[in-house]
């Protein structure tokens, strides 16, 4: 939709505004004419609403990436998406197939960086599954486990929400590697319960043209997030060794691993919540080992 046969100049400012994506982006200012707001963008800002200009299906057919932009704006600004626009997101979601995957990756990164990616998954599942088709199989997939109160897709969304909210509560921007790891940590579970999620995550992230360092860190977190771990010196040093290598920030990753384990635990059944206390014991001991300069690799 972004490469038409020809380009026509708008005959007027009003015609130009009619081509914009959302009402909040379809306003103009002139020192003499003042605010030009044909589509009620100022009111939508006050109501905290993302609304397509005119027919939302027409706007999304012009550029399917606008759908992910709508979700990114809603997550970043804590806005809602107007009902007709939201309905069009679900109905037009297949249009994302025609969008370059690296552009989809950029928009997903923007959504996840807000810390509200879990909300996006639950509110706009058709669109998120169109962006990452591998997630679709998790919708409604019963995990058949006493440790899980939700299906795979809902569990992933809740883990992503917890990871993002706890980071925001700590007053820090959610880590990109932690958010992607939470987003993809169980992506292959519907295929078979013993699959290597890290390998699947690498394929997805490479396809989205994400950076090598980000892919490396996310795959390390996913690979070891479910590995049994105890609050013991040797056990934690072994994990630090696994999270080491050229260019790897081991101190940051061991913290993010604990964050992912905590979020994963709180995304399960309440009977599992007790494990959070053990996770925090392991985090504290890992900090002590790092501060003491304990060696975890020969180097």
ChimeraX attribute file (.defattr): number of C-alpha atoms within 10 A of each C-alpha:
attribute: neighborCount
match mode: 1-to-1
recipient: residues
	/A:1	13
	/A:2	10
	/A:3	8
	/A:4	7
	/A:5	5
	/A:6	5
	/A:7	7
	/A:8	5
	/A:9	7
	/A:10	12
	/A:11	8
	/A:12	9
	/A:13	11
	/A:14	15
	/A:15	11
	/A:16	12
	/A:17	21
	/A:18	19
	/A:19	15
	/A:20	16
	/A:21	24
	/A:22	25
	/A:23	24
	/A:24	21
	/A:25	17
	/A:26	22
	/A:27	20
	/A:28	14
	/A:29	10
	/A:30	8
	/A:31	6
	/A:32	6
	/A:33	8
	/A:34	9
	/A:35	12
	/A:36	17
	/A:37	18
	/A:38	15
	/A:39	20
	/A:40	15
	/A:41	22
	/A:42	18
	/A:43	13
	/A:44	18
	/A:45	15
	/A:46	8
	/A:47	11
	/A:48	17
	/A:49	22
	/A:50	26
	/A:51	26
	/A:52	29
	/A:53	24
	/A:54	16
	/A:55	12
	/A:56	22
	/A:57	20
	/A:58	16
	/A:59	22
	/A:60	23
	/A:61	16
	/A:62	16
	/A:63	18
	/A:64	24
	/A:65	22
	/A:66	20
	/A:67	28
	/A:68	26
	/A:69	18
	/A:70	23
	/A:71	30
	/A:72	24
	/A:73	18
	/A:74	20
	/A:75	23
	/A:76	16
	/A:77	14
	/A:78	14
	/A:79	18
	/A:80	19
	/A:81	22
	/A:82	14
	/A:83	12
	/A:84	13
	/A:85	23
	/A:86	22
	/A:87	15
	/A:88	19
	/A:89	27
	/A:90	16
	/A:91	13
	/A:92	20
	/A:93	23
	/A:94	15
	/A:95	19
	/A:96	23
	/A:97	13
	/A:98	11
	/A:99	15
	/A:100	13
	/A:101	19
	/A:102	15
	/A:103	14
	/A:104	22
	/A:105	20
	/A:106	14
	/A:107	20
	/A:108	21
	/A:109	17
	/A:110	20
	/A:111	24
	/A:112	27
	/A:113	22
	/A:114	23
	/A:115	25
	/A:116	25
	/A:117	31
	/A:118	27
	/A:119	16
	/A:120	20
	/A:121	23
	/A:122	15
	/A:123	15
	/A:124	19
	/A:125	20
	/A:126	19
	/A:127	25
	/A:128	24
	/A:129	19
	/A:130	18
	/A:131	25
	/A:132	20
	/A:133	14
	/A:134	17
	/A:135	23
	/A:136	19
	/A:137	16
	/A:138	22
	/A:139	15
	/A:140	13
	/A:141	15
	/A:142	14
	/A:143	17
	/A:144	10
	/A:145	11
	/A:146	10
	/A:147	14
	/A:148	18
	/A:149	17
	/A:150	20
	/A:151	18
	/A:152	24
	/A:153	25
	/A:154	20
	/A:155	23
	/A:156	27
	/A:157	24
	/A:158	25
	/A:159	27
	/A:160	30
	/A:161	25
	/A:162	24
	/A:163	31
	/A:164	27
	/A:165	18
	/A:166	16
	/A:167	17
	/A:168	15
	/A:169	9
	/A:170	9
	/A:171	9
	/A:172	10
	/A:173	13
	/A:174	20
	/A:175	18
	/A:176	18
	/A:177	22
	/A:178	27
	/A:179	28
	/A:180	25
	/A:181	30
	/A:182	32
	/A:183	26
	/A:184	25
	/A:185	29
	/A:186	24
	/A:187	27
	/A:188	22
	/A:189	19
	/A:190	22
	/A:191	11
	/A:192	8
	/A:193	11
	/A:194	9
	/A:195	14
	/A:196	16
	/A:197	18
	/A:198	24
	/A:199	13
	/A:200	18
	/A:201	25
	/A:202	18
	/A:203	12
	/A:204	20
	/A:205	23
	/A:206	16
	/A:207	14
	/A:208	19
	/A:209	17
	/A:210	17
	/A:211	10
	/A:212	11
	/A:213	12
	/A:214	16
	/A:215	21
	/A:216	16
	/A:217	24
	/A:218	27
	/A:219	24
	/A:220	20
	/A:221	25
	/A:222	26
	/A:223	18
	/A:224	18
	/A:225	21
	/A:226	13
	/A:227	10
	/A:228	7
	/A:229	15
	/A:230	13
	/A:231	16
	/A:232	12
	/A:233	14
	/A:234	11
	/A:235	13
	/A:236	20
	/A:237	18
	/A:238	13
	/A:239	18
	/A:240	20
	/A:241	14
	/A:242	16
	/A:243	21
	/A:244	18
	/A:245	12
	/A:246	5
	/A:247	9
	/A:248	14
	/A:249	12
	/A:250	19
	/A:251	15
	/A:252	11
	/A:253	20
	/A:254	22
	/A:255	18
	/A:256	23
	/A:257	24
	/A:258	20
	/A:259	24
	/A:260	26
	/A:261	25
	/A:262	23
	/A:263	24
	/A:264	25
	/A:265	22
	/A:266	21
	/A:267	25
	/A:268	22
	/A:269	15
	/A:270	12
	/A:271	13
	/A:272	15
	/A:273	16
	/A:274	11
	/A:275	14
	/A:276	18
	/A:277	11
	/A:278	15
	/A:279	20
	/A:280	17
	/A:281	15
	/A:282	22
	/A:283	20
	/A:284	13
	/A:285	16
	/A:286	24
	/A:287	14
	/A:288	13
	/A:289	16
	/A:290	15
	/A:291	10
	/A:292	9
	/A:293	9
	/A:294	12
	/A:295	12
	/A:296	19
	/A:297	12
	/A:298	5
	/A:299	5
